[in-house]
């Protein structure tokens, strides 16, 4: 039975590669499905809205109206995949709301499948945030993203117990290249004839991980 996926890409810390992961995921879903709806909850630029303005809208959860406006959009079983790029400043507020309104149970009732992609780090703030997520998000719906550019070594033990996606670190010159606002991961795959290049392989590997996540969602239902 088909479900409507809602991917929540998050971290309580800045500069961990969250928006890069949200961009990769959004472009994968666009390539596969033809359309998505993305929500940008960030204070600082650049953010998802800057990279994918045609499918992204800003969301503000600083008040009750903004929270309900967002939830009304993401709780709908309309077969449209959704991506939330959740800024670090809104992490606690967002997941407090998720718990208070019973979002996980309501989503299941409406055939909506939330999946939380948590960008790992080794600091105490990230450890506490991960503990919070383990308390309110079912294990099958919590994915730890090990960005090797940020976590240079082993993941914290508690995070390593989760389902883990590893994003290999890119050389600095390639990281600078993909950070350009005009850069598109999918366009690069289409336009670069040499599939053996490091960036080509890196994008394909990440797209493959996202494909596996989607298949797991289907199998869980």
C-alpha positions as semicolon CSV with decimal commas, in nm:
position;residue;x (nm);y (nm);z (nm)
1;X;0,000;0,000;0,000
2;X;0,145;0,335;-0,105
3;X;0,211;0,599;0,158
4;X;0,305;0,965;0,144
5;X;0,663;1,010;0,274
6;X;0,767;1,312;0,479
7;X;1,144;1,344;0,520
8;X;1,260;1,565;0,809
9;X;1,628;1,655;0,774
10;X;1,756;1,799;1,100
11;X;2,029;1,874;1,351
12;X;2,053;2,093;1,661
13;X;2,388;2,217;1,531
14;X;2,483;2,445;1,240
15;X;2,740;2,356;0,974
16;X;2,690;1,979;0,975
17;X;2,583;1,942;0,611
18;X;2,209;1,937;0,677
19;X;2,107;2,148;0,378
20;X;2,339;1,951;0,148
21;X;2,158;1,633;0,252
22;X;1,819;1,804;0,208
23;X;1,927;1,916;-0,141
24;X;2,046;1,569;-0,238
25;X;1,726;1,410;-0,111
26;X;1,505;1,669;-0,281
27;X;1,681;1,633;-0,613
28;X;1,660;1,253;-0,592
29;X;1,285;1,272;-0,527
30;X;1,241;1,521;-0,811
31;X;1,429;1,291;-1,047
32;X;1,225;0,989;-0,941
33;X;0,879;1,141;-0,895
34;X;0,881;1,454;-1,109
35;X;0,764;1,680;-0,825
36;X;0,795;1,732;-0,450
37;X;0,697;1,988;-0,189
38;X;0,982;2,115;0,029
39;X;0,972;2,336;0,336
40;X;1,261;2,554;0,451
41;X;1,274;2,635;0,822
42;X;1,603;2,823;0,846
43;X;1,727;3,161;0,961
44;X;2,057;3,171;0,782
45;X;2,145;3,153;0,416
46;X;2,209;2,973;0,194
47;X;1,928;2,727;0,260
48;X;1,710;2,493;0,061
49;X;1,498;2,777;-0,073
50;X;1,803;2,930;-0,239
51;X;1,893;2,610;-0,420
52;X;1,547;2,480;-0,516
53;X;1,316;2,783;-0,520
54;X;1,066;2,625;-0,761
55;X;0,964;2,350;-0,517
56;X;1,047;2,506;-0,180
57;X;0,855;2,740;0,044
58;X;0,950;2,895;0,375
59;X;0,783;2,785;0,696
60;X;0,778;2,959;1,033
61;X;0,699;2,763;1,350
62;X;0,760;3,045;1,595
63;X;0,387;3,075;1,668
64;X;0,080;2,850;1,676
65;X;-0,049;2,971;1,339
66;X;0,278;2,886;1,166
67;X;0,295;2,544;1,330
68;X;-0,057;2,451;1,229
69;X;-0,007;2,584;0,876
70;X;0,294;2,355;0,833
71;X;0,131;2,052;0,992
72;X;-0,180;2,094;0,777
73;X;0,043;2,063;0,470
74;X;0,255;1,767;0,576
75;X;-0,017;1,548;0,730
76;X;-0,204;1,509;0,400
77;X;-0,191;1,175;0,217
78;X;-0,166;1,322;-0,132
79;X;0,113;1,097;-0,269
80;X;0,342;1,402;-0,288
81;X;0,676;1,341;-0,118
82;X;0,772;1,620;0,120
83;X;1,109;1,735;0,253
84;X;1,157;1,958;0,557
85;X;1,494;2,131;0,593
86;X;1,475;2,201;0,967
87;X;1,716;2,469;1,087
88;X;1,906;2,411;1,411
89;X;1,736;2,709;1,574
90;X;1,396;2,541;1,537
91;X;1,496;2,186;1,631
92;X;1,365;2,183;1,988
93;X;1,047;2,376;1,903
94;X;0,964;2,146;1,614
95;X;1,001;1,817;1,798
96;X;0,824;1,951;2,106
97;X;0,533;2,022;1,871
98;X;0,562;1,676;1,714
99;X;0,529;1,517;2,057
100;X;0,254;1,745;2,187
101;X;0,019;1,697;1,891
102;X;0,082;1,324;1,855
103;X;0,212;1,374;1,504
104;X;0,360;1,025;1,462
105;X;0,036;0,843;1,546
106;X;-0,179;1,083;1,346
107;X;0,052;1,047;1,046
108;X;0,021;0,667;1,060
109;X;-0,357;0,695;1,076
110;X;-0,355;0,908;0,760
111;X;-0,108;0,686;0,569
112;X;0,167;0,948;0,596
113;X;0,515;0,814;0,671
114;X;0,752;1,055;0,850
115;X;1,121;0,972;0,836
116;X;1,369;1,172;1,043
117;X;1,723;1,209;0,906
118;X;1,939;1,325;1,196
119;X;2,280;1,471;1,109
120;X;2,524;1,329;1,364
121;X;2,791;1,516;1,557
122;X;3,000;1,427;1,860
123;X;2,909;1,720;2,089
124;X;2,677;1,714;2,391
125;X;2,403;1,915;2,220
126;X;2,376;1,651;1,948
127;X;2,382;1,369;2,203
128;X;2,092;1,521;2,398
129;X;1,897;1,590;2,079
130;X;1,945;1,231;1,968
131;X;1,814;1,107;2,303
132;X;1,505;1,324;2,256
133;X;1,443;1,178;1,913
134;X;1,481;0,820;2,038
135;X;1,209;0,892;2,290
136;X;0,950;1,024;2,046
137;X;1,040;0,875;1,705
138;X;0,996;0,500;1,639
139;X;1,328;0,326;1,560
140;X;1,221;0,239;1,206
141;X;1,160;0,608;1,134
142;X;1,487;0,748;1,272
143;X;1,795;0,752;1,049
144;X;2,134;0,880;1,159
145;X;2,333;1,051;0,884
146;X;2,707;1,013;0,935
147;X;2,857;1,301;0,738
148;X;3,223;1,205;0,734
149;X;3,318;1,566;0,671
150;X;3,183;1,642;1,021
151;X;3,225;1,318;1,220
152;X;3,584;1,228;1,148
153;X;3,596;0,889;1,315
154;X;3,351;0,662;1,489
155;X;2,996;0,768;1,560
156;X;2,892;0,802;1,925
157;X;2,783;0,457;2,046
158;X;2,414;0,547;2,089
159;X;2,392;0,689;1,737
160;X;2,571;0,389;1,587
161;X;2,287;0,168;1,716
162;X;2,045;0,335;1,474
163;X;2,003;0,281;1,102
164;X;2,293;0,480;0,957
165;X;2,353;0,647;0,622
166;X;2,713;0,743;0,561
167;X;2,795;1,042;0,344
168;X;3,163;1,029;0,245
169;X;3,366;1,346;0,275
170;X;3,442;1,525;-0,050
171;X;3,771;1,704;-0,124
172;X;3,753;2,076;-0,048
173;X;3,749;2,181;-0,414
174;X;3,448;1,956;-0,485
175;X;3,268;2,074;-0,172
176;X;3,314;2,433;-0,290
177;X;3,185;2,329;-0,633
178;X;2,860;2,176;-0,506
179;X;2,797;2,469;-0,271
180;X;2,736;2,703;-0,565
181;X;2,373;2,812;-0,584
182;X;2,364;2,721;-0,953
183;X;2,480;2,363;-0,896
184;X;2,240;2,071;-0,947
185;X;2,332;1,714;-0,852
186;X;2,098;1,561;-1,109
187;X;2,214;1,795;-1,386
188;X;2,571;1,693;-1,312
189;X;2,482;1,324;-1,349
190;X;2,315;1,398;-1,681
191;X;2,587;1,621;-1,821
192;X;2,905;1,449;-1,701
193;X;2,985;1,171;-1,948
194;X;3,249;1,012;-1,724
195;X;3,060;0,810;-1,461
196;X;3,386;0,718;-1,288
197;X;3,451;1,068;-1,153
198;X;3,454;1,101;-0,775
199;X;3,160;1,343;-0,769
200;X;2,953;1,127;-1,005
201;X;3,007;0,823;-0,784
202;X;2,937;1,026;-0,468
203;X;2,601;1,152;-0,597
204;X;2,496;0,809;-0,723
205;X;2,587;0,649;-0,389
206;X;2,375;0,900;-0,198
207;X;2,083;0,859;-0,438
208;X;2,106;0,482;-0,388
209;X;2,078;0,528;-0,009
210;X;1,764;0,738;-0,054
211;X;1,616;0,476;-0,284
212;X;1,670;0,216;-0,012
213;X;1,494;0,439;0,242
214;X;1,191;0,464;0,013
215;X;1,180;0,089;-0,038
216;X;1,197;0,031;0,337
217;X;0,901;0,264;0,386
218;X;0,699;0,056;0,142
219;X;0,798;-0,274;0,308
220;X;0,706;-0,145;0,653
221;X;0,343;-0,089;0,550
